[in-house]
Amino acid sequence: MVKLLVTGGLGFIGSNFINYWHSNHPKDYIVNVDKLTYAANFDNINEPNIDNYRFVKADINDRKVMEEVISASDTVINFAAESHVDTSIVSPEEFLKSNYMGVFNIPELVRKYDKRFHQVSTDEVYGSLSLNALDRFDENSCYNPENPYSSTKASADLLVRSYANTYGIKATITNCSNNFGPNQHPEKLIPKTILNALSNQRIPIYGSGKQVRDRIYVEDHCRALDLIIHNGRIGETYLVSAENKMSNIDVVNRILGILDKRGNLIEHV
Ligand SMILES: NC(=O)c1ccc[n+]([C@@H]2O[C@H](COP(=O)([O-])OP(=O)(O)OC[C@H]3O[C@@H](n4cnc5c(N)ncnc54)[C@H](O)[C@@H]3O)[C@@H](O)[C@H]2O)c1
């Protein structure tokens, strides 16, 4: 039995990860630490009452709680973050506190107790490519964060890498592309489009909507994390993608087509 500490496990990807892990590694014990921001939802966990699951309400900035839970676990996987880019542009401070300052506790304690650590990060740390670019990001691409959200995630990645380099902590990092699937907060493009279309409300699209994103089904991301937690090379950074590129406007039009709704619901903002 492996004792897994999951942080931010009531949010979108963290909850999918816990549900995935319960199904695929039913003997493992999971402790889920979450601060309960607006993005958290208890209903996201399929089996909250089983014996090998425990929820702890805490901020990853809380050193005392983090010390208790990390010292009692084998592996720590960090999903806890403020994750909405738009909000980071309006009020970045919480992003710095959760995505960077809070993360500091984890490599520190993982080092003290000699635990395995995986940091979940985003491809947004690499910035953007021009629409007709043929090249693509890889593990050696330079970081070029373009908004406060991605800058805090990039900073945390660098902190984790520095701890692996300086203290030899047993850490890996993944930078994954845009996830979609169950439990995603309605502030994000796909759920927002579905919900607004179903109630015939306007669907806001930034600019032309021609911005292209690589999108991965959240369970595929969880499978990649499983593989890396079990077989990843310590100190390595892995980029996770489904090679499934689509523009925002194409995604929205496809959803409207499936729901038999009209394109005049789209509002370019
Ligand atoms: N959503 C994506 O497409 C995507 C892609 C790649 C990487 N990521 C990364 O995956 C992780 C999870 O993303 P998500 O979309 O599930 O986010 P989310 O906003 O849905 O969930 C984040 C969870 O973390 C919790 N949390 C926030 N700050 C906390 C703190 N200080 N202490 C404890 N808990 C805290 C929230 O309550 C919430 O339950 C993030 O680190 C994000 O950067 C997301």
The ligand as an SDF file (V2000), in Angstrom:
LIG
                    3D

 44 48  0  0  0  0  0  0  0  0999 V2000
   -6.7850   22.9710  -16.0020 N   0  0  0  0  0  0  0  0  0  0  0  0
   -5.8250   22.7710  -16.9010 C   0  0  0  0  0  0  0  0  0  0  0  0
   -6.0800   22.7060  -18.1090 O   0  0  0  0  0  0  0  0  0  0  0  0
   -4.3960   22.5520  -16.4380 C   0  0  0  0  0  0  0  0  0  0  0  0
   -3.4350   22.1870  -17.3710 C   0  0  0  0  0  0  0  0  0  0  0  0
   -2.1230   21.9240  -16.9390 C   0  0  0  0  0  0  0  0  0  0  0  0
   -1.8060   22.0560  -15.6010 C   0  0  0  0  0  0  0  0  0  0  0  0
   -2.7510   22.4470  -14.7030 N   0  0  0  0  0  0  0  0  0  0  0  0
   -2.3710   22.5290  -13.2810 C   0  0  0  0  0  0  0  0  0  0  0  0
   -3.0650   21.4890  -12.6020 O   0  0  0  0  0  0  0  0  0  0  0  0
   -3.3600   21.8990  -11.2690 C   0  0  0  0  0  0  0  0  0  0  0  0
   -4.8470   21.7250  -11.0080 C   0  0  0  0  0  0  0  0  0  0  0  0
   -5.5730   22.5470  -11.9420 O   0  0  0  0  0  0  0  0  0  0  0  0
   -7.1610   22.5570  -11.9340 P   0  0  0  0  0  0  0  0  0  0  0  0
   -7.6020   22.9970  -13.2720 O   0  0  0  0  0  0  0  0  0  0  0  0
   -7.6560   21.2900  -11.3660 O   0  0  0  0  0  0  0  0  0  0  0  0
   -7.4400   23.7400  -10.8870 O   0  0  0  0  0  0  0  0  0  0  0  0
   -8.7430   24.0240  -10.0320 P   0  0  0  0  0  0  0  0  0  0  0  0
   -8.7730   25.5240   -9.8470 O   0  0  0  0  0  0  0  0  0  0  0  0
   -9.9430   23.3550  -10.5890 O   0  0  0  0  0  0  0  0  0  0  0  0
   -8.4430   23.3270   -8.6060 O   0  0  0  0  0  0  0  0  0  0  0  0
   -7.4530   23.8070   -7.7400 C   0  0  0  0  0  0  0  0  0  0  0  0
   -7.7340   23.2230   -6.3560 C   0  0  0  0  0  0  0  0  0  0  0  0
   -6.6740   23.6480   -5.4910 O   0  0  0  0  0  0  0  0  0  0  0  0
   -7.2160   24.1410   -4.2580 C   0  0  0  0  0  0  0  0  0  0  0  0
   -6.2910   25.1560   -3.7410 N   0  0  0  0  0  0  0  0  0  0  0  0
   -6.0050   26.3560   -4.2990 C   0  0  0  0  0  0  0  0  0  0  0  0
   -5.0950   26.9970   -3.5480 N   0  0  0  0  0  0  0  0  0  0  0  0
   -4.8160   26.1750   -2.4850 C   0  0  0  0  0  0  0  0  0  0  0  0
   -3.9480   26.2670   -1.3770 C   0  0  0  0  0  0  0  0  0  0  0  0
   -3.2000   27.3630   -1.1750 N   0  0  0  0  0  0  0  0  0  0  0  0
   -3.8890   25.2400   -0.5090 N   0  0  0  0  0  0  0  0  0  0  0  0
   -4.6640   24.1230   -0.6920 C   0  0  0  0  0  0  0  0  0  0  0  0
   -5.5090   23.9930   -1.7290 N   0  0  0  0  0  0  0  0  0  0  0  0
   -5.5790   24.9950   -2.6190 C   0  0  0  0  0  0  0  0  0  0  0  0
   -8.5780   24.7030   -4.6400 C   0  0  0  0  0  0  0  0  0  0  0  0
   -9.4590   24.7640   -3.5180 O   0  0  0  0  0  0  0  0  0  0  0  0
   -9.0370   23.7150   -5.7210 C   0  0  0  0  0  0  0  0  0  0  0  0
   -9.7360   22.6350   -5.1460 O   0  0  0  0  0  0  0  0  0  0  0  0
   -2.8880   23.3430  -11.1410 C   0  0  0  0  0  0  0  0  0  0  0  0
   -1.6260   23.3500  -10.5210 O   0  0  0  0  0  0  0  0  0  0  0  0
   -2.7560   23.8220  -12.5730 C   0  0  0  0  0  0  0  0  0  0  0  0
   -1.7560   24.7930  -12.7110 O   0  0  0  0  0  0  0  0  0  0  0  0
   -4.0350   22.6990  -15.0800 C   0  0  0  0  0  0  0  0  0  0  0  0
  1  2  1  0
  2  3  2  0
  2  4  1  0
  4  5  1  0
  4 44  2  0
  5  6  2  0
  6  7  1  0
  7  8  2  0
  8  9  1  0
  8 44  1  0
  9 10  1  0
  9 42  1  0
 10 11  1  0
 11 12  1  0
 11 40  1  0
 12 13  1  0
 13 14  1  0
 14 15  2  0
 14 16  1  0
 14 17  1  0
 17 18  1  0
 18 19  2  0
 18 20  1  0
 18 21  1  0
 21 22  1  0
 22 23  1  0
 23 24  1  0
 23 38  1  0
 24 25  1  0
 25 26  1  0
 25 36  1  0
 26 27  1  0
 26 35  1  0
 27 28  2  0
 28 29  1  0
 29 30  1  0
 29 35  2  0
 30 31  1  0
 30 32  2  0
 32 33  1  0
 33 34  2  0
 34 35  1  0
 36 37  1  0
 36 38  1  0
 38 39  1  0
 40 41  1  0
 40 42  1  0
 42 43  1  0
M  CHG  2   8   1  16  -1
M  END
$$$$
